[in-house]
Amino acid sequence: MAQQEVARLFRVARSTPDLREKLSGAPDLDRFVQLAQAHGYQFTVEEWRQATGFSVEELKCKISEIPGI
């Protein structure tokens, strides 16, 4: 279920500039997930990592630089 939510977020963020801008402004992954949850996407930080293959340690860029966000 969480993987479907992450995929849905990617699809919607691609076509919704306002949402993409809000998510891109997240200073860290915890805040990113909180913002996503506030917009109705139900997944945790760990579920995000599993669905995307990203971990905080691997990220050497801002959340806004992740493809699709």
PDB file of N, CA, C, O and CB in Angstrom:
ATOM      1  N   MET A   1       0.825  -1.203   0.000  1.00  0.00           N
ATOM      2  CA  MET A   1       0.000   0.000   0.000  1.00  0.00           C
ATOM      3  C   MET A   1       0.860   1.255   0.000  1.00  0.00           C
ATOM      4  O   MET A   1       0.605   2.185  -0.765  1.00  0.00           O
ATOM      5  CB  MET A   1      -0.933   0.005   1.206  1.00  0.00           C
ATOM      6  N   ALA A   2       1.873   1.284   0.852  1.00  0.00           N
ATOM      7  CA  ALA A   2       2.718   2.478   0.935  1.00  0.00           C
ATOM      8  C   ALA A   2       3.424   2.742  -0.383  1.00  0.00           C
ATOM      9  O   ALA A   2       3.566   3.896  -0.788  1.00  0.00           O
ATOM     10  CB  ALA A   2       3.746   2.332   2.056  1.00  0.00           C
ATOM     11  N   GLN A   3       3.868   1.691  -1.056  1.00  0.00           N
ATOM     12  CA  GLN A   3       4.551   1.874  -2.331  1.00  0.00           C
ATOM     13  C   GLN A   3       3.613   2.523  -3.354  1.00  0.00           C
ATOM     14  O   GLN A   3       4.037   3.351  -4.161  1.00  0.00           O
ATOM     15  CB  GLN A   3       5.074   0.524  -2.861  1.00  0.00           C
ATOM     16  N   GLN A   4       2.342   2.138  -3.310  1.00  0.00           N
ATOM     17  CA  GLN A   4       1.354   2.746  -4.207  1.00  0.00           C
ATOM     18  C   GLN A   4       1.152   4.222  -3.866  1.00  0.00           C
ATOM     19  O   GLN A   4       0.975   5.051  -4.759  1.00  0.00           O
ATOM     20  CB  GLN A   4       0.010   1.991  -4.123  1.00  0.00           C
ATOM     21  N   GLU A   5       1.177   4.547  -2.575  1.00  0.00           N
ATOM     22  CA  GLU A   5       1.030   5.941  -2.150  1.00  0.00           C
ATOM     23  C   GLU A   5       2.214   6.783  -2.627  1.00  0.00           C
ATOM     24  O   GLU A   5       2.029   7.910  -3.085  1.00  0.00           O
ATOM     25  CB  GLU A   5       0.903   6.024  -0.617  1.00  0.00           C
ATOM     26  N   VAL A   6       3.424   6.241  -2.520  1.00  0.00           N
ATOM     27  CA  VAL A   6       4.617   6.960  -2.987  1.00  0.00           C
ATOM     28  C   VAL A   6       4.527   7.170  -4.495  1.00  0.00           C
ATOM     29  O   VAL A   6       4.823   8.261  -4.985  1.00  0.00           O
ATOM     30  CB  VAL A   6       5.917   6.183  -2.621  1.00  0.00           C
ATOM     31  N   ALA A   7       4.129   6.153  -5.228  1.00  0.00           N
ATOM     32  CA  ALA A   7       3.982   6.275  -6.681  1.00  0.00           C
ATOM     33  C   ALA A   7       2.921   7.308  -7.033  1.00  0.00           C
ATOM     34  O   ALA A   7       3.096   8.100  -7.959  1.00  0.00           O
ATOM     35  CB  ALA A   7       3.623   4.917  -7.303  1.00  0.00           C
ATOM     36  N   ARG A   8       1.821   7.293  -6.290  1.00  0.00           N
ATOM     37  CA  ARG A   8       0.752   8.278  -6.532  1.00  0.00           C
ATOM     38  C   ARG A   8       1.266   9.694  -6.281  1.00  0.00           C
ATOM     39  O   ARG A   8       0.957  10.614  -7.039  1.00  0.00           O
ATOM     40  CB  ARG A   8      -0.477   7.987  -5.626  1.00  0.00           C
ATOM     41  N   LEU A   9       2.051   9.866  -5.217  1.00  0.00           N
ATOM     42  CA  LEU A   9       2.628  11.175  -4.924  1.00  0.00           C
ATOM     43  C   LEU A   9       3.523  11.638  -6.063  1.00  0.00           C
ATOM     44  O   LEU A   9       3.436  12.794  -6.476  1.00  0.00           O
ATOM     45  CB  LEU A   9       3.418  11.132  -3.615  1.00  0.00           C
ATOM     46  N   PHE A  10       4.384  10.763  -6.582  1.00  0.00           N
ATOM     47  CA  PHE A  10       5.250  11.125  -7.702  1.00  0.00           C
ATOM     48  C   PHE A  10       4.430  11.588  -8.895  1.00  0.00           C
ATOM     49  O   PHE A  10       4.739  12.612  -9.504  1.00  0.00           O
ATOM     50  CB  PHE A  10       6.135   9.942  -8.100  1.00  0.00           C
ATOM     51  N   ARG A  11       3.379  10.832  -9.232  1.00  0.00           N
ATOM     52  CA  ARG A  11       2.554  11.192 -10.392  1.00  0.00           C
ATOM     53  C   ARG A  11       1.883  12.548 -10.209  1.00  0.00           C
ATOM     54  O   ARG A  11       1.899  13.384 -11.112  1.00  0.00           O
ATOM     55  CB  ARG A  11       1.493  10.123 -10.640  1.00  0.00           C
ATOM     56  N   VAL A  12       1.294  12.760  -9.034  1.00  0.00           N
ATOM     57  CA  VAL A  12       0.578  14.016  -8.793  1.00  0.00           C
ATOM     58  C   VAL A  12       1.549  15.186  -8.710  1.00  0.00           C
ATOM     59  O   VAL A  12       1.268  16.258  -9.244  1.00  0.00           O
ATOM     60  CB  VAL A  12      -0.252  13.925  -7.502  1.00  0.00           C
ATOM     61  N   ALA A  13       2.687  14.996  -8.048  1.00  0.00           N
ATOM     62  CA  ALA A  13       3.662  16.082  -7.902  1.00  0.00           C
ATOM     63  C   ALA A  13       4.206  16.517  -9.261  1.00  0.00           C
ATOM     64  O   ALA A  13       4.499  17.695  -9.466  1.00  0.00           O
ATOM     65  CB  ALA A  13       4.818  15.645  -6.987  1.00  0.00           C
ATOM     66  N   ARG A  14       4.341  15.572 -10.185  1.00  0.00           N
ATOM     67  CA  ARG A  14       4.820  15.915 -11.516  1.00  0.00           C
ATOM     68  C   ARG A  14       3.885  16.881 -12.243  1.00  0.00           C
ATOM     69  O   ARG A  14       4.337  17.737 -13.003  1.00  0.00           O
ATOM     70  CB  ARG A  14       4.994  14.659 -12.337  1.00  0.00           C
ATOM     71  N   SER A  15       2.599  16.742 -12.008  1.00  0.00           N
ATOM     72  CA  SER A  15       1.624  17.563 -12.734  1.00  0.00           C
ATOM     73  C   SER A  15       1.010  18.678 -11.886  1.00  0.00           C
ATOM     74  O   SER A  15       0.118  19.386 -12.354  1.00  0.00           O
ATOM     75  CB  SER A  15       0.525  16.685 -13.267  1.00  0.00           C
ATOM     76  N   THR A  16       1.472  18.841 -10.654  1.00  0.00           N
ATOM     77  CA  THR A  16       0.916  19.852  -9.761  1.00  0.00           C
ATOM     78  C   THR A  16       2.050  20.732  -9.219  1.00  0.00           C
ATOM     79  O   THR A  16       2.662  20.396  -8.206  1.00  0.00           O
ATOM     80  CB  THR A  16       0.127  19.186  -8.594  1.00  0.00           C
ATOM     81  N   PRO A  17       2.328  21.845  -9.884  1.00  0.00           N
ATOM     82  CA  PRO A  17       3.451  22.697  -9.464  1.00  0.00           C
ATOM     83  C   PRO A  17       3.388  23.157  -8.011  1.00  0.00           C
ATOM     84  O   PRO A  17       4.423  23.220  -7.347  1.00  0.00           O
ATOM     85  CB  PRO A  17       3.513  23.898 -10.344  1.00  0.00           C
ATOM     86  N   ASP A  18       2.206  23.477  -7.505  1.00  0.00           N
ATOM     87  CA  ASP A  18       2.100  23.945  -6.116  1.00  0.00           C
ATOM     88  C   ASP A  18       2.532  22.862  -5.130  1.00  0.00           C
ATOM     89  O   ASP A  18       3.274  23.141  -4.189  1.00  0.00           O
ATOM     90  CB  ASP A  18       0.661  24.385  -5.810  1.00  0.00           C
ATOM     91  N   LEU A  19       2.080  21.651  -5.339  1.00  0.00           N
ATOM     92  CA  LEU A  19       2.461  20.548  -4.469  1.00  0.00           C
ATOM     93  C   LEU A  19       3.959  20.275  -4.590  1.00  0.00           C
ATOM     94  O   LEU A  19       4.645  20.092  -3.585  1.00  0.00           O
ATOM     95  CB  LEU A  19       1.652  19.284  -4.810  1.00  0.00           C
ATOM     96  N   ARG A  20       4.454  20.248  -5.809  1.00  0.00           N
ATOM     97  CA  ARG A  20       5.877  20.008  -6.040  1.00  0.00           C
ATOM     98  C   ARG A  20       6.724  21.061  -5.333  1.00  0.00           C
ATOM     99  O   ARG A  20       7.755  20.733  -4.746  1.00  0.00           O
ATOM    100  CB  ARG A  20       6.186  20.003  -7.545  1.00  0.00           C
ATOM    101  N   GLU A  21       6.301  22.317  -5.381  1.00  0.00           N
ATOM    102  CA  GLU A  21       7.037  23.397  -4.727  1.00  0.00           C
ATOM    103  C   GLU A  21       7.036  23.229  -3.206  1.00  0.00           C
ATOM    104  O   GLU A  21       8.064  23.425  -2.558  1.00  0.00           O
ATOM    105  CB  GLU A  21       6.434  24.754  -5.107  1.00  0.00           C
ATOM    106  N   LYS A  22       5.889  22.868  -2.642  1.00  0.00           N
ATOM    107  CA  LYS A  22       5.810  22.655  -1.187  1.00  0.00           C
ATOM    108  C   LYS A  22       6.737  21.520  -0.758  1.00  0.00           C
ATOM    109  O   LYS A  22       7.482  21.650   0.213  1.00  0.00           O
ATOM    110  CB  LYS A  22       4.356  22.342  -0.760  1.00  0.00           C
ATOM    111  N   LEU A  23       6.683  20.412  -1.487  1.00  0.00           N
ATOM    112  CA  LEU A  23       7.515  19.269  -1.142  1.00  0.00           C
ATOM    113  C   LEU A  23       8.997  19.582  -1.333  1.00  0.00           C
ATOM    114  O   LEU A  23       9.840  19.136  -0.555  1.00  0.00           O
ATOM    115  CB  LEU A  23       7.123  18.061  -1.981  1.00  0.00           C
ATOM    116  N   SER A  24       9.299  20.340  -2.362  1.00  0.00           N
ATOM    117  CA  SER A  24      10.691  20.706  -2.627  1.00  0.00           C
ATOM    118  C   SER A  24      11.268  21.592  -1.536  1.00  0.00           C
ATOM    119  O   SER A  24      12.483  21.637  -1.349  1.00  0.00           O
ATOM    120  CB  SER A  24      10.801  21.409  -3.963  1.00  0.00           C
ATOM    121  N   GLY A  25      10.411  22.293  -0.820  1.00  0.00           N
ATOM    122  CA  GLY A  25      10.863  23.168   0.254  1.00  0.00           C
ATOM    123  C   GLY A  25      11.145  22.449   1.557  1.00  0.00           C
ATOM    124  O   GLY A  25      11.572  23.074   2.528  1.00  0.00           O
ATOM    125  N   ALA A  26      10.915  21.150   1.593  1.00  0.00           N
ATOM    126  CA  ALA A  26      11.143  20.389   2.825  1.00  0.00           C
ATOM    127  C   ALA A  26      12.641  20.352   3.139  1.00  0.00           C
ATOM    128  O   ALA A  26      13.446  19.993   2.280  1.00  0.00           O
ATOM    129  CB  ALA A  26      10.575  18.943   2.694  1.00  0.00           C
ATOM    130  N   PRO A  27      13.011  20.717   4.353  1.00  0.00           N
ATOM    131  CA  PRO A  27      14.431  20.751   4.712  1.00  0.00           C
ATOM    132  C   PRO A  27      15.038  19.369   4.946  1.00  0.00           C
ATOM    133  O   PRO A  27      16.258  19.210   4.902  1.00  0.00           O
ATOM    134  CB  PRO A  27      14.615  21.583   5.945  1.00  0.00           C
ATOM    135  N   ASP A  28      14.197  18.379   5.192  1.00  0.00           N
ATOM    136  CA  ASP A  28      14.697  17.025   5.433  1.00  0.00           C
ATOM    137  C   ASP A  28      13.597  16.020   5.129  1.00  0.00           C
ATOM    138  O   ASP A  28      12.452  16.387   4.868  1.00  0.00           O
ATOM    139  CB  ASP A  28      15.196  16.865   6.894  1.00  0.00           C
ATOM    140  N   LEU A  29      13.963  14.765   5.169  1.00  0.00           N
ATOM    141  CA  LEU A  29      13.017  13.711   4.804  1.00  0.00           C
ATOM    142  C   LEU A  29      11.846  13.609   5.768  1.00  0.00           C
ATOM    143  O   LEU A  29      10.724  13.322   5.352  1.00  0.00           O
ATOM    144  CB  LEU A  29      13.727  12.386   4.737  1.00  0.00           C
ATOM    145  N   ASP A  30      12.094  13.839   7.049  1.00  0.00           N
ATOM    146  CA  ASP A  30      10.989  13.793   8.018  1.00  0.00           C
ATOM    147  C   ASP A  30       9.935  14.832   7.675  1.00  0.00           C
ATOM    148  O   ASP A  30       8.742  14.528   7.672  1.00  0.00           O
ATOM    149  CB  ASP A  30      11.508  14.022   9.451  1.00  0.00           C
ATOM    150  N   ARG A  31      10.359  16.038   7.389  1.00  0.00           N
ATOM    151  CA  ARG A  31       9.412  17.117   7.055  1.00  0.00           C
ATOM    152  C   ARG A  31       8.738  16.831   5.714  1.00  0.00           C
ATOM    153  O   ARG A  31       7.553  17.116   5.540  1.00  0.00           O
ATOM    154  CB  ARG A  31      10.137  18.493   7.010  1.00  0.00           C
ATOM    155  N   PHE A  32       9.484  16.274   4.775  1.00  0.00           N
ATOM    156  CA  PHE A  32       8.920  15.905   3.477  1.00  0.00           C
ATOM    157  C   PHE A  32       7.744  14.950   3.664  1.00  0.00           C
ATOM    158  O   PHE A  32       6.678  15.141   3.078  1.00  0.00           O
ATOM    159  CB  PHE A  32      10.000  15.259   2.577  1.00  0.00           C
ATOM    160  N   VAL A  33       7.949  13.917   4.489  1.00  0.00           N
ATOM    161  CA  VAL A  33       6.896  12.933   4.731  1.00  0.00           C
ATOM    162  C   VAL A  33       5.724  13.580   5.465  1.00  0.00           C
ATOM    163  O   VAL A  33       4.569  13.272   5.170  1.00  0.00           O
ATOM    164  CB  VAL A  33       7.445  11.739   5.540  1.00  0.00           C
ATOM    165  N   GLN A  34       6.000  14.463   6.408  1.00  0.00           N
ATOM    166  CA  GLN A  34       4.915  15.171   7.108  1.00  0.00           C
ATOM    167  C   GLN A  34       4.081  15.983   6.123  1.00  0.00           C
ATOM    168  O   GLN A  34       2.852  15.978   6.197  1.00  0.00           O
ATOM    169  CB  GLN A  34       5.487  16.097   8.208  1.00  0.00           C
ATOM    170  N   LEU A  35       4.740  16.678   5.205  1.00  0.00           N
ATOM    171  CA  LEU A  35       4.013  17.455   4.201  1.00  0.00           C
ATOM    172  C   LEU A  35       3.175  16.547   3.304  1.00  0.00           C
ATOM    173  O   LEU A  35       2.023  16.856   2.998  1.00  0.00           O
ATOM    174  CB  LEU A  35       4.990  18.277   3.352  1.00  0.00           C
ATOM    175  N   ALA A  36       3.754  15.441   2.891  1.00  0.00           N
ATOM    176  CA  ALA A  36       3.014  14.493   2.059  1.00  0.00           C
ATOM    177  C   ALA A  36       1.795  13.970   2.807  1.00  0.00           C
ATOM    178  O   ALA A  36       0.708  13.871   2.238  1.00  0.00           O
ATOM    179  CB  ALA A  36       3.919  13.323   1.629  1.00  0.00           C
ATOM    180  N   GLN A  37       1.976  13.636   4.078  1.00  0.00           N
ATOM    181  CA  GLN A  37       0.861  13.146   4.887  1.00  0.00           C
ATOM    182  C   GLN A  37      -0.220  14.219   5.027  1.00  0.00           C
ATOM    183  O   GLN A  37      -1.410  13.906   5.001  1.00  0.00           O
ATOM    184  CB  GLN A  37       1.356  12.705   6.276  1.00  0.00           C
ATOM    185  N   ALA A  38       0.182  15.464   5.173  1.00  0.00           N
ATOM    186  CA  ALA A  38      -0.786  16.554   5.290  1.00  0.00           C
ATOM    187  C   ALA A  38      -1.617  16.715   4.014  1.00  0.00           C
ATOM    188  O   ALA A  38      -2.713  17.274   4.046  1.00  0.00           O
ATOM    189  CB  ALA A  38      -0.065  17.862   5.608  1.00  0.00           C
ATOM    190  N   HIS A  39      -1.090  16.224   2.903  1.00  0.00           N
ATOM    191  CA  HIS A  39      -1.804  16.286   1.628  1.00  0.00           C
ATOM    192  C   HIS A  39      -2.490  14.967   1.288  1.00  0.00           C
ATOM    193  O   HIS A  39      -2.942  14.767   0.160  1.00  0.00           O
ATOM    194  CB  HIS A  39      -0.847  16.667   0.514  1.00  0.00           C
ATOM    195  N   GLY A  40      -2.565  14.059   2.278  1.00  0.00           N
ATOM    196  CA  GLY A  40      -3.336  12.839   2.091  1.00  0.00           C
ATOM    197  C   GLY A  40      -2.566  11.617   1.643  1.00  0.00           C
ATOM    198  O   GLY A  40      -3.178  10.607   1.294  1.00  0.00           O
ATOM    199  N   TYR A  41      -1.250  11.672   1.640  1.00  0.00           N
ATOM    200  CA  TYR A  41      -0.440  10.529   1.235  1.00  0.00           C
ATOM    201  C   TYR A  41       0.028   9.810   2.490  1.00  0.00           C
ATOM    202  O   TYR A  41       0.708  10.395   3.333  1.00  0.00           O
ATOM    203  CB  TYR A  41       0.773  10.972   0.356  1.00  0.00           C
ATOM    204  N   GLN A  42      -0.333   8.557   2.608  1.00  0.00           N
ATOM    205  CA  GLN A  42      -0.083   7.832   3.847  1.00  0.00           C
ATOM    206  C   GLN A  42       1.089   6.865   3.709  1.00  0.00           C
ATOM    207  O   GLN A  42       0.929   5.738   3.240  1.00  0.00           O
ATOM    208  CB  GLN A  42      -1.332   7.077   4.270  1.00  0.00           C
ATOM    209  N   PHE A  43       2.261   7.320   4.124  1.00  0.00           N
ATOM    210  CA  PHE A  43       3.441   6.473   4.207  1.00  0.00           C
ATOM    211  C   PHE A  43       4.382   7.090   5.230  1.00  0.00           C
ATOM    212  O   PHE A  43       4.308   8.282   5.528  1.00  0.00           O
ATOM    213  CB  PHE A  43       4.137   6.316   2.814  1.00  0.00           C
ATOM    214  N   THR A  44       5.263   6.258   5.758  1.00  0.00           N
ATOM    215  CA  THR A  44       6.232   6.702   6.754  1.00  0.00           C
ATOM    216  C   THR A  44       7.573   6.965   6.077  1.00  0.00           C
ATOM    217  O   THR A  44       7.750   6.682   4.892  1.00  0.00           O
ATOM    218  CB  THR A  44       6.385   5.650   7.885  1.00  0.00           C
ATOM    219  N   VAL A  45       8.506   7.504   6.839  1.00  0.00           N
ATOM    220  CA  VAL A  45       9.848   7.729   6.311  1.00  0.00           C
ATOM    221  C   VAL A  45      10.454   6.403   5.869  1.00  0.00           C
ATOM    222  O   VAL A  45      11.040   6.311   4.790  1.00  0.00           O
ATOM    223  CB  VAL A  45      10.748   8.414   7.367  1.00  0.00           C
ATOM    224  N   GLU A  46      10.313   5.383   6.698  1.00  0.00           N
ATOM    225  CA  GLU A  46      10.871   4.070   6.344  1.00  0.00           C
ATOM    226  C   GLU A  46      10.208   3.510   5.091  1.00  0.00           C
ATOM    227  O   GLU A  46      10.885   2.940   4.236  1.00  0.00           O
ATOM    228  CB  GLU A  46      10.704   3.083   7.510  1.00  0.00           C
ATOM    229  N   GLU A  47       8.902   3.663   4.975  1.00  0.00           N
ATOM    230  CA  GLU A  47       8.203   3.192   3.774  1.00  0.00           C
ATOM    231  C   GLU A  47       8.653   3.968   2.543  1.00  0.00           C
ATOM    232  O   GLU A  47       8.776   3.395   1.460  1.00  0.00           O
ATOM    233  CB  GLU A  47       6.682   3.323   3.949  1.00  0.00           C
ATOM    234  N   TRP A  48       8.901   5.270   2.700  1.00  0.00           N
ATOM    235  CA  TRP A  48       9.438   6.094   1.601  1.00  0.00           C
ATOM    236  C   TRP A  48      10.787   5.534   1.155  1.00  0.00           C
ATOM    237  O   TRP A  48      11.031   5.355  -0.038  1.00  0.00           O
ATOM    238  CB  TRP A  48       9.587   7.589   2.040  1.00  0.00           C
ATOM    239  N   ARG A  49      11.652   5.261   2.120  1.00  0.00           N
ATOM    240  CA  ARG A  49      12.986   4.739   1.796  1.00  0.00           C
ATOM    241  C   ARG A  49      12.885   3.412   1.058  1.00  0.00           C
ATOM    242  O   ARG A  49      13.595   3.187   0.078  1.00  0.00           O
ATOM    243  CB  ARG A  49      13.824   4.567   3.074  1.00  0.00           C
ATOM    244  N   GLN A  50      12.008   2.537   1.524  1.00  0.00           N
ATOM    245  CA  GLN A  50      11.841   1.230   0.878  1.00  0.00           C
ATOM    246  C   GLN A  50      11.286   1.373  -0.534  1.00  0.00           C
ATOM    247  O   GLN A  50      11.726   0.678  -1.450  1.00  0.00           O
ATOM    248  CB  GLN A  50      10.916   0.338   1.712  1.00  0.00           C
ATOM    249  N   ALA A  51      10.331   2.263  -0.711  1.00  0.00           N
ATOM    250  CA  ALA A  51       9.686   2.421  -2.013  1.00  0.00           C
ATOM    251  C   ALA A  51      10.590   3.101  -3.030  1.00  0.00           C
ATOM    252  O   ALA A  51      10.497   2.821  -4.225  1.00  0.00           O
ATOM    253  CB  ALA A  51       8.410   3.210  -1.865  1.00  0.00           C
ATOM    254  N   THR A  52      11.458   3.986  -2.571  1.00  0.00           N
ATOM    255  CA  THR A  52      12.288   4.758  -3.498  1.00  0.00           C
ATOM    256  C   THR A  52      13.718   4.260  -3.578  1.00  0.00           C
ATOM    257  O   THR A  52      14.432   4.559  -4.536  1.00  0.00           O
ATOM    258  CB  THR A  52      12.291   6.200  -3.095  1.00  0.00           C
ATOM    259  N   GLY A  53      14.135   3.506  -2.585  1.00  0.00           N
ATOM    260  CA  GLY A  53      15.520   3.064  -2.568  1.00  0.00           C
ATOM    261  C   GLY A  53      16.467   4.114  -2.034  1.00  0.00           C
ATOM    262  O   GLY A  53      17.682   3.925  -2.069  1.00  0.00           O
ATOM    263  N   PHE A  54      15.925   5.236  -1.533  1.00  0.00           N
ATOM    264  CA  PHE A  54      16.756   6.304  -0.985  1.00  0.00           C
ATOM    265  C   PHE A  54      16.876   6.148   0.521  1.00  0.00           C
ATOM    266  O   PHE A  54      15.922   5.746   1.188  1.00  0.00           O
ATOM    267  CB  PHE A  54      16.176   7.685  -1.336  1.00  0.00           C
ATOM    268  N   SER A  55      18.023   6.460   1.044  1.00  0.00           N
ATOM    269  CA  SER A  55      18.177   6.593   2.487  1.00  0.00           C
ATOM    270  C   SER A  55      18.808   7.946   2.751  1.00  0.00           C
ATOM    271  O   SER A  55      19.468   8.501   1.873  1.00  0.00           O
ATOM    272  CB  SER A  55      19.041   5.430   3.092  1.00  0.00           C
ATOM    273  N   VAL A  56      18.621   8.472   3.919  1.00  0.00           N
ATOM    274  CA  VAL A  56      19.146   9.796   4.245  1.00  0.00           C
ATOM    275  C   VAL A  56      20.648   9.823   4.025  1.00  0.00           C
ATOM    276  O   VAL A  56      21.177  10.815   3.524  1.00  0.00           O
ATOM    277  CB  VAL A  56      18.807  10.181   5.699  1.00  0.00           C
ATOM    278  N   GLU A  57      21.348   8.754   4.390  1.00  0.00           N
ATOM    279  CA  GLU A  57      22.787   8.720   4.250  1.00  0.00           C
ATOM    280  C   GLU A  57      23.215   8.769   2.786  1.00  0.00           C
ATOM    281  O   GLU A  57      24.290   9.281   2.472  1.00  0.00           O
ATOM    282  CB  GLU A  57      23.340   7.481   4.913  1.00  0.00           C
ATOM    283  N   GLU A  58      22.388   8.243   1.893  1.00  0.00           N
ATOM    284  CA  GLU A  58      22.721   8.216   0.479  1.00  0.00           C
ATOM    285  C   GLU A  58      22.455   9.546  -0.205  1.00  0.00           C
ATOM    286  O   GLU A  58      23.055   9.846  -1.237  1.00  0.00           O
ATOM    287  CB  GLU A  58      21.948   7.129  -0.208  1.00  0.00           C
ATOM    288  N   LEU A  59      21.560  10.343   0.362  1.00  0.00           N
ATOM    289  CA  LEU A  59      21.205  11.604  -0.276  1.00  0.00           C
ATOM    290  C   LEU A  59      22.316  12.626  -0.092  1.00  0.00           C
ATOM    291  O   LEU A  59      22.703  12.956   1.029  1.00  0.00           O
ATOM    292  CB  LEU A  59      19.888  12.143   0.291  1.00  0.00           C
ATOM    293  N   LYS A  60      22.808  13.107  -1.195  1.00  0.00           N
ATOM    294  CA  LYS A  60      23.802  14.172  -1.146  1.00  0.00           C
ATOM    295  C   LYS A  60      23.238  15.379  -1.885  1.00  0.00           C
ATOM    296  O   LYS A  60      23.979  16.210  -2.411  1.00  0.00           O
ATOM    297  CB  LYS A  60      25.163  13.712  -1.767  1.00  0.00           C
ATOM    298  N   CYS A  61      21.936  15.454  -1.910  1.00  0.00           N
ATOM    299  CA  CYS A  61      21.247  16.541  -2.597  1.00  0.00           C
ATOM    300  C   CYS A  61      20.049  16.940  -1.742  1.00  0.00           C
ATOM    301  O   CYS A  61      19.709  16.277  -0.763  1.00  0.00           O
ATOM    302  CB  CYS A  61      20.803  16.121  -4.048  1.00  0.00           C
ATOM    303  N   LYS A  62      19.440  18.013  -2.133  1.00  0.00           N
ATOM    304  CA  LYS A  62      18.205  18.428  -1.468  1.00  0.00           C
ATOM    305  C   LYS A  62      17.072  17.538  -1.936  1.00  0.00           C
ATOM    306  O   LYS A  62      17.137  16.943  -3.012  1.00  0.00           O
ATOM    307  CB  LYS A  62      17.884  19.920  -1.752  1.00  0.00           C
ATOM    308  N   ILE A  63      16.038  17.452  -1.121  1.00  0.00           N
ATOM    309  CA  ILE A  63      14.858  16.654  -1.498  1.00  0.00           C
ATOM    310  C   ILE A  63      14.353  17.103  -2.849  1.00  0.00           C
ATOM    311  O   ILE A  63      13.903  16.273  -3.639  1.00  0.00           O
ATOM    312  CB  ILE A  63      13.735  16.776  -0.439  1.00  0.00           C
ATOM    313  N   SER A  64      14.414  18.403  -3.142  1.00  0.00           N
ATOM    314  CA  SER A  64      13.889  18.938  -4.402  1.00  0.00           C
ATOM    315  C   SER A  64      14.656  18.436  -5.616  1.00  0.00           C
ATOM    316  O   SER A  64      14.158  18.553  -6.735  1.00  0.00           O
ATOM    317  CB  SER A  64      13.924  20.448  -4.375  1.00  0.00           C
ATOM    318  N   GLU A  65      15.855  17.878  -5.435  1.00  0.00           N
ATOM    319  CA  GLU A  65      16.647  17.390  -6.550  1.00  0.00           C
ATOM    320  C   GLU A  65      16.386  15.930  -6.858  1.00  0.00           C
ATOM    321  O   GLU A  65      16.970  15.386  -7.796  1.00  0.00           O
ATOM    322  CB  GLU A  65      18.100  17.591  -6.269  1.00  0.00           C
ATOM    323  N   ILE A  66      15.515  15.277  -6.084  1.00  0.00           N
ATOM    324  CA  ILE A  66      15.169  13.891  -6.365  1.00  0.00           C
ATOM    325  C   ILE A  66      14.292  13.883  -7.608  1.00  0.00           C
ATOM    326  O   ILE A  66      13.298  14.607  -7.661  1.00  0.00           O
ATOM    327  CB  ILE A  66      14.444  13.216  -5.146  1.00  0.00           C
ATOM    328  N   PRO A  67      14.634  13.087  -8.600  1.00  0.00           N
ATOM    329  CA  PRO A  67      13.839  13.067  -9.832  1.00  0.00           C
ATOM    330  C   PRO A  67      12.362  12.826  -9.536  1.00  0.00           C
ATOM    331  O   PRO A  67      12.006  11.937  -8.763  1.00  0.00           O
ATOM    332  CB  PRO A  67      14.362  11.987 -10.786  1.00  0.00           C
ATOM    333  N   GLY A  68      11.523  13.622 -10.155  1.00  0.00           N
ATOM    334  CA  GLY A  68      10.083  13.459 -10.006  1.00  0.00           C
ATOM    335  C   GLY A  68       9.477  14.296  -8.913  1.00  0.00           C
ATOM    336  O   GLY A  68       8.254  14.380  -8.802  1.00  0.00           O
ATOM    337  N   ILE A  69      10.317  14.924  -8.093  1.00  0.00           N
ATOM    338  CA  ILE A  69       9.789  15.751  -7.003  1.00  0.00           C
ATOM    339  C   ILE A  69      10.084  17.192  -7.311  1.00  0.00           C
ATOM    340  O   ILE A  69       9.731  18.075  -6.530  1.00  0.00           O
ATOM    341  CB  ILE A  69      10.393  15.349  -5.633  1.00  0.00           C
TER     342      ILE A  69
END
